[in-house]
Amino acid sequence: HGVLTARRPGDAYAVWHFWTGTDRRFAEGYLNLQAPFSRTAIGYDTQDHELDLVVPVDGPWSCKDDEIMEQRVREGRYSLAEVAGIRAQGRARQSPPIRSLL
C-alpha cells in the first residue's frame, strides 16, 4: 500500500494517489479540498475542508463527506457561507474532467 500527495501553490486542493497490493496497482485518486498552503515563520499551514472527491480507477467519481457539512456548521467549525464556498470549490474541480487532475 502507498500514497503520493501533490500540492501546488495557490490550489485549494491536494491530489492524492493511492496504490495497493504487492504489485502496487493504482487503486484510486482523491482530491482533498483544503485551504491553499501559506508560508509561516515555521513552515506551511493549510486547513482541511473535509469535503473530498474520490476517483476510483474504473468508476464514476463521488463526493465524500458532503453529508457532514451541515453538522460542521452547527458545531461552529464553518459558516454557511464557508460551506457554500467549499462546495463551489468541489464543483469547480468537476468542470474539467476530474481524471485530468490525477
C-alpha positions in Angstrom: 0.0 0.0 0.0 1.1 3.5 -0.6 0.1 7.1 -1.2 1.6 10.0 -3.0 0.3 13.5 -2.4 0.8 16.5 -4.7 0.1 20.1 -3.9 0.6 23.3 -6.0 0.9 26.8 -4.6 -2.5 28.5 -4.7 -4.6 25.4 -5.3 -7.4 24.8 -2.9 -7.0 21.1 -3.1 -4.3 18.4 -2.9 -4.2 15.4 -5.2 -3.7 12.0 -3.5 -2.8 8.8 -5.5 -3.3 5.5 -3.7 -1.6 2.2 -4.6 -2.5 -1.2 -3.3 -1.1 -4.8 -3.2 2.4 -6.1 -3.6 2.4 -5.1 -7.3 1.4 -1.5 -6.2 -1.6 -1.2 -8.5 -3.1 2.3 -8.7 -6.3 2.0 -6.5 -7.9 5.4 -6.7 -7.3 9.1 -6.8 -8.6 11.6 -4.3 -8.9 15.3 -4.3 -8.7 16.7 -0.8 -10.3 20.1 -0.6 -8.3 22.4 1.6 -7.2 25.9 2.1 -4.2 26.8 -0.2 -0.9 26.4 1.6 0.5 29.6 3.2 4.1 30.1 4.4 4.6 30.8 8.1 7.6 31.5 10.2 8.0 27.8 10.9 6.8 26.2 7.7 3.5 26.0 5.9 -0.1 25.9 7.0 -3.3 24.7 5.5 -6.8 23.7 6.7 -8.6 20.6 5.6 -12.1 21.4 4.4 -13.3 17.9 5.0 -15.2 17.6 1.6 -13.3 15.4 -0.8 -13.7 13.9 -4.3 -12.9 10.2 -4.7 -12.0 9.0 -8.1 -11.8 5.2 -8.5 -9.8 3.5 -11.3 -12.8 2.3 -13.1 -15.9 4.1 -12.0 -17.5 7.4 -11.5 -16.1 9.9 -9.0 -18.0 10.5 -5.8 -18.2 13.2 -3.2 -17.0 12.2 0.2 -18.3 13.7 3.5 -20.8 16.2 2.0 -23.4 14.8 4.4 -21.4 16.1 7.4 -21.1 19.7 6.3 -24.3 21.0 7.9 -23.2 19.3 11.1 -20.0 21.2 10.9 -22.0 24.4 10.6 -24.0 23.5 13.8 -20.7 22.8 15.6 -19.4 26.2 14.6 -16.5 24.9 12.5 -17.7 26.6 9.4 -20.3 29.2 8.5 -23.0 28.6 5.9 -21.0 30.9 3.5 -17.8 28.9 4.1 -19.6 25.6 3.3 -21.1 27.1 0.2 -17.6 28.2 -0.9 -16.1 24.7 -0.1 -18.9 23.1 -2.2 -18.2 25.5 -5.0 -14.6 24.5 -5.0 -15.6 20.9 -5.3 -17.9 21.7 -8.2 -15.1 23.7 -9.9 -12.8 20.7 -9.7 -15.5 18.6 -11.5 -15.6 21.1 -14.5 -12.5 19.8 -16.2 -12.6 16.0 -16.5 -11.6 15.2 -12.9 -9.3 12.4 -14.0 -7.1 15.0 -15.7 -6.2 16.3 -12.3 -4.8 12.9 -11.3 
